[in-house]
Amino acid sequence: MSDAENTTSAPAETPVRKRPKPGERRVQILQALASMLEQPGAERITTAALAAKLEVSEAALYRHFASKAQMFEGLIEFIEQAVFTLVGQIAEREAAATDPAAGSRHAGKVVTMLLQFAEKNPGMVRVMVGDALVFENERLQQRMNQFFDKIESTLKQCLRDGAPGGSMTPTADAQVQASVLTAFVVGRLQRFARSGFRRTPTEHLDASLGQMLR
């Protein structure tokens, strides 16, 4: 018998799936959830579907999150941290501005940043406008409401600080403008989500801001 015939082939090595590092699986779960929210008709996502996408068991999900509500809280935390970090960066850049248009420009940049963030993260938009939270714990919607309240307060501060010296009611004027801008943002996000992400939130943005920040 030849050497070739005596030689036995080594069994093919089975690929070993690397175990995620601590915290890495949580991020993967949130990324998968956000990705699924980008799909049409994805307002209602089950843990079974999420587990199937990740090719893990539902029990594996619950080792990292006590409930689906906690997963949505993770997405909300991401939105809050990302947006308000950028708000702070804009404030730092605008701090030295003293021209009459400084407040309006500052507010316009905050609105622009928020709509650009939404355009880049469509799955998050379903959370921001509440579509993904309809069947979830009420506290999640309350937290998103608080997010937009904080955005409105931020815009009010920008506009009040930049109000011209001749304004007799800078606080009241700033409150009205901030309310209008916040309603505009929410409306653009809702239209973006309900158009299946076809109508971009930044459409005609400069012209729109020009009308509201005269």
C-alpha positions as CSV (number, residue, x, y, z in Angstrom):
1,M,0.0,0.0,0.0
2,S,1.5,3.4,-0.9
3,D,2.3,6.1,1.5
4,A,-0.5,8.2,-0.1
5,E,-3.0,5.4,0.8
6,N,-1.7,5.2,4.3
7,T,-2.0,8.9,5.0
8,T,-5.2,9.8,6.7
9,S,-6.6,13.3,6.2
10,A,-6.8,15.5,9.3
11,P,-10.3,16.5,10.2
12,A,-11.3,19.9,9.0
13,E,-11.1,22.5,11.8
14,T,-14.4,23.7,13.0
15,P,-14.5,27.5,13.1
16,V,-14.5,28.7,16.7
17,R,-16.9,31.5,17.4
18,K,-15.1,34.1,19.5
19,R,-16.8,35.0,22.7
20,P,-17.7,38.7,22.8
21,K,-15.8,40.8,25.3
22,P,-17.7,42.1,28.3
23,G,-20.1,44.8,27.1
24,E,-19.6,44.0,23.5
25,R,-22.6,41.7,23.3
26,R,-24.8,44.5,24.7
27,V,-23.6,46.8,22.0
28,Q,-24.3,44.1,19.4
29,I,-27.8,43.7,20.7
30,L,-28.5,47.5,20.5
31,Q,-27.0,47.7,17.0
32,A,-29.2,44.9,15.8
33,L,-32.3,46.4,17.4
34,A,-31.6,49.8,15.7
35,S,-31.0,48.0,12.4
36,M,-34.3,46.2,12.6
37,L,-36.1,49.5,13.4
38,E,-34.9,50.8,10.0
39,Q,-37.0,48.2,8.2
40,P,-40.6,49.0,7.0
41,G,-43.3,48.1,9.4
42,A,-40.7,47.4,12.2
43,E,-42.5,49.4,14.9
44,R,-43.2,46.2,16.8
45,I,-40.1,44.0,17.3
46,T,-40.2,40.8,19.3
47,T,-37.3,39.5,21.3
48,A,-37.6,36.2,19.3
49,A,-37.0,38.1,16.1
50,L,-34.1,40.0,17.6
51,A,-32.5,36.8,18.9
52,A,-32.9,35.2,15.5
53,K,-31.2,38.1,13.8
54,L,-28.3,37.7,16.2
55,E,-28.3,33.9,16.0
56,V,-28.6,33.5,19.8
57,S,-31.3,32.3,22.1
58,E,-33.8,34.7,23.8
59,A,-32.3,33.6,27.1
60,A,-28.9,35.0,25.8
61,L,-30.5,38.4,25.3
62,Y,-31.9,38.4,28.9
63,R,-28.4,37.7,30.2
64,H,-27.5,41.3,29.1
65,F,-30.9,43.1,29.4
66,A,-33.5,42.3,32.0
67,S,-36.3,43.2,29.6
68,K,-36.9,44.6,26.1
69,A,-37.7,47.9,27.8
70,Q,-34.1,48.0,29.0
71,M,-32.9,47.5,25.4
72,F,-34.9,50.6,24.3
73,E,-33.6,52.5,27.3
74,G,-30.1,51.7,25.9
75,L,-31.1,53.2,22.6
76,I,-32.5,56.3,24.3
77,E,-29.3,56.7,26.3
78,F,-27.3,56.6,23.1
79,I,-29.5,59.3,21.6
80,E,-29.3,61.5,24.6
81,Q,-25.5,61.1,25.0
82,A,-24.8,61.6,21.3
83,V,-27.1,64.6,20.8
84,F,-26.3,66.5,24.0
85,T,-22.5,66.0,23.5
86,L,-22.9,67.7,20.1
87,V,-25.1,70.4,21.6
88,G,-22.2,71.1,24.1
89,Q,-19.7,71.3,21.3
90,I,-21.8,73.8,19.3
91,A,-22.2,75.9,22.5
92,E,-18.4,76.0,22.9
93,R,-17.9,77.2,19.3
94,E,-20.6,79.8,19.6
95,A,-19.7,81.1,23.1
96,A,-17.5,84.0,21.8
97,A,-20.0,85.3,19.2
98,T,-21.5,88.7,20.0
99,D,-23.1,89.7,16.7
100,P,-26.9,90.4,16.6
101,A,-27.5,87.1,14.7
102,A,-25.6,84.9,17.1
103,G,-28.6,83.5,19.0
104,S,-30.5,82.6,15.8
105,R,-27.4,81.1,14.3
106,H,-26.7,79.0,17.4
107,A,-30.3,77.7,17.5
108,G,-30.2,77.0,13.8
109,K,-27.0,74.9,14.3
110,V,-28.7,72.9,17.0
111,V,-31.7,72.2,14.9
112,T,-29.5,71.2,11.9
113,M,-27.4,68.9,14.0
114,L,-30.4,67.1,15.4
115,L,-32.0,66.6,12.0
116,Q,-28.6,65.4,10.5
117,F,-28.3,63.0,13.4
118,A,-31.7,61.6,12.6
119,E,-30.9,61.3,8.9
120,K,-27.8,59.2,9.7
121,N,-29.6,57.1,12.3
122,P,-33.1,56.2,10.9
123,G,-33.7,53.4,13.3
124,M,-33.3,55.8,16.2
125,V,-36.0,58.1,14.7
126,R,-38.7,55.4,15.3
127,V,-37.7,55.7,19.0
128,M,-37.5,59.5,19.0
129,V,-41.0,59.9,17.6
130,G,-42.4,57.1,19.8
131,D,-43.5,54.7,17.0
132,A,-41.3,51.9,18.4
133,L,-42.4,52.6,22.0
134,V,-46.2,52.3,21.6
135,F,-46.4,48.8,23.1
136,E,-43.5,49.3,25.5
137,N,-43.4,50.7,29.1
138,E,-44.9,54.2,29.4
139,R,-41.7,55.6,31.1
140,L,-39.8,55.2,27.8
141,Q,-42.2,57.6,26.0
142,Q,-42.0,60.0,29.0
143,R,-38.2,59.9,28.7
144,M,-38.3,60.8,25.0
145,N,-40.8,63.6,25.9
146,Q,-38.2,64.9,28.4
147,F,-35.5,64.8,25.7
148,F,-37.5,67.2,23.5
149,D,-38.3,69.4,26.5
150,K,-34.6,69.7,27.0
151,I,-34.0,70.5,23.4
152,E,-36.7,73.2,23.6
153,S,-35.0,74.6,26.7
154,T,-31.6,74.6,24.9
155,L,-33.1,76.5,22.0
156,K,-34.8,79.0,24.3
157,Q,-31.4,79.7,26.0
158,C,-29.7,80.1,22.7
159,L,-32.3,82.6,21.5
160,R,-32.6,84.5,24.7
161,D,-28.9,85.0,25.1
162,G,-28.7,86.3,21.5
163,A,-31.8,88.5,21.7
164,P,-31.2,92.0,20.4
165,G,-30.9,94.7,23.1
166,G,-34.0,96.4,21.8
167,S,-36.3,93.5,22.5
168,M,-38.8,94.3,25.3
169,T,-39.7,90.6,25.9
170,P,-36.6,88.6,25.1
171,T,-37.6,85.6,27.3
172,A,-41.2,85.4,25.9
173,D,-40.0,85.8,22.3
174,A,-37.3,83.1,22.8
175,Q,-39.9,80.8,24.3
176,V,-42.2,81.1,21.3
177,Q,-39.4,80.6,18.7
178,A,-38.0,77.7,20.6
179,S,-41.4,76.1,20.7
180,V,-41.9,76.6,17.0
181,L,-38.4,75.1,16.2
182,T,-39.0,72.1,18.4
183,A,-42.4,71.4,16.8
184,F,-40.7,71.7,13.4
185,V,-38.0,69.2,14.4
186,V,-40.6,66.7,15.7
187,G,-42.7,67.1,12.5
188,R,-39.7,66.5,10.3
189,L,-38.8,63.4,12.2
190,Q,-42.3,62.0,12.0
191,R,-42.5,62.7,8.3
192,F,-39.1,60.9,7.8
193,A,-40.3,57.8,9.7
194,R,-43.7,57.6,8.2
195,S,-42.5,58.1,4.6
196,G,-40.4,55.0,5.1
197,F,-37.3,57.2,5.4
198,R,-37.7,58.6,1.9
199,R,-38.5,62.3,2.9
200,T,-35.3,63.4,4.5
201,P,-35.5,65.6,7.6
202,T,-33.0,68.1,6.2
203,E,-35.0,68.8,3.0
204,H,-35.0,72.6,2.3
205,L,-33.6,73.1,5.8
206,D,-31.8,76.4,5.3
207,A,-34.9,78.0,3.7
208,S,-37.1,76.7,6.5
209,L,-34.8,78.0,9.2
210,G,-34.6,81.3,7.4
211,Q,-38.4,81.6,7.7
212,M,-38.5,80.7,11.4
213,L,-35.4,82.6,12.6
214,R,-36.0,86.0,11.0
